[in-house]
Amino acid sequence: MSFLKRVWQSIRSFLSGTGKRVEDEHEASFPIIDSNKIKADLKVIETARAHGEKGVPDFRDTRLTETEHQIQGTVGKLRAATLKTGERWLTQIQARLDGIDLTKEFNHTIQLGDEFARKADAILSGADGELQESIRIAKARKVILEQFRTDNRLPDTPPKMHGFGDHIVKSCVLVMFCAVESVINANFFAQGLAGGFLGGLMMALMAAGLNLVVAFFCGRALINKNHVSRTRKTAGWFAGLFGLAWTACAGIVVAYLRFVLPQVDDDGANQLALVWQNLVAHISPFTDIEGVALCAITVIFGLVAMHHGYTWQDRYPGYEKVYGAYTEASGNVIELIEALKEKLEEEKQTTISKLELKAQKAEESIRYFKSNMGEKSVAKKKVTEHLVLADNTIRALIQAYRYENQLARPADKPRPDYFNDPVELSDQDFPDFGLESDEKRLRNQEQMLRQIRDIVQPTRSQIQSSFTAKFDQLKPLESLV
């Protein structure tokens, strides 16, 4: 993993134009061969003059002086260090070159089409159990629905479905009606109650709530009038008539309470008993417009509550429940199928992205390979330049020593004959910066790159074809529910 990370960093460095900085870093790692510094450190000129004045070395000597040996040793060490630096640089370059091989990328690219087919099969196989169970449940509920329609002589049409939002709206309307009716009645009821407005409000809340609740459930029972059974049809009509009678009676009772309560002087009197007495005595509570309005509001609100109860679900009893169970089961099947389709689509896109990335990485690898070959040529040039500098340095220092030595010699002490011979550095093997094998590998890698490019489109078509085949396997399942 660390090797791949280094390769990627090197590629990024090359593509971002930092390859030059890498060369500069290696350039800085070469030993500094400064003839002036060596000359000063070894005191070449001073020593040459001192030796020359003494006639050293003797004209018969054939061996180098100590200073010449020092020059040879110092420059030789710098030259050897230069070769070591070149070898390290070459090793790094060669390691990067050897690390580039498109064989795995080529083989993996070929396998991507089959790989998608295997993964798609795994996705379908993994969900097969849950999907088949969902289909079984949906089929069973479809049989129940069809049997329900047959038994109840219903057409093959869906019921009118009422969602949670519709129920919330109707509930809010009923609560609002209860509050409005209670507030209106409370002002009138308060006149004859010891509790004042609070007592009137509590009585009004109970009266309005009882009116709306009973009317609502009568409306719920009224849907039985649509049932195929005569018994349930009769029960439905009875519930509807009872609801109408109930809300009408509630309106009359409210009107009587409004009529009676202001006449009550004793707080302990039974208000309902007084209502009954007035009713038996055939005394009309509708003496003014307010009594009529209170009765009408109570009846209207009760009728609205009955209508909400009647339309709470589909008008045929039980149809919405049976149909809802079927739609829920079939919806689960559809959701599972859609989820599988999304997984297949996601896997297809992932595989195609891998395919395109393989081709892109292969091209980047070739560019990186060529970049390292270029760096290899630069490295050879740099090493050669430093070695030439080392040879020139030792030649210059030896000549400087011998020239100054000769100038300082007395006339009777001629220079030795070996001053005419150059001082050579010991031979060392030059690193092999040859590009022949790299060029051969480059041709092979470029051939693989062309092959990768050639199989991208067929592999993409194979992936799409396999995706379509797997996708088509799911289509018949939708028709089963």
Secondary structure by P-SEA (a helix, b strand, c coil): caaaaaaaaaaaaaaacaaaaaaaaaaaacccccaaaaaaaaaaaaaaaaaaaacccccccccccaaaaaaaaaaaaaaaaaaaaaaaaaaaaaaaaaaccaaaaaaaaaaaaaaaaaaaaaaaaaaaaaaaaaaaaaaaaaaaaaaaaaaacccccccccccaaaaaaaaaaaaaaaaaaaaaaaaaaaccccccaaaaaaaaaaaaaaaaaaaaaaaaaccccccccaaaaaaaaaaaaaaaaaaaaaaaaaaaaaacccccccccccaaaaaaaaaaacccccccaaaaaaaaaaaaaaaaaaaaaaaccccccaaaaaaaaaaaaaaaaaaaaaaaaaaaaaaaaaaaaaaaaaaaaaaaaaaaaaaaaaaaaaaaaaaaaaaaaaaaaaaaaaaaaaaaaaaaccccccccccccbbbbccccccccccaaaaaaaaaaaaaaaaaaaaaaaaaaaaaaaaaaaaaaaaccccccc
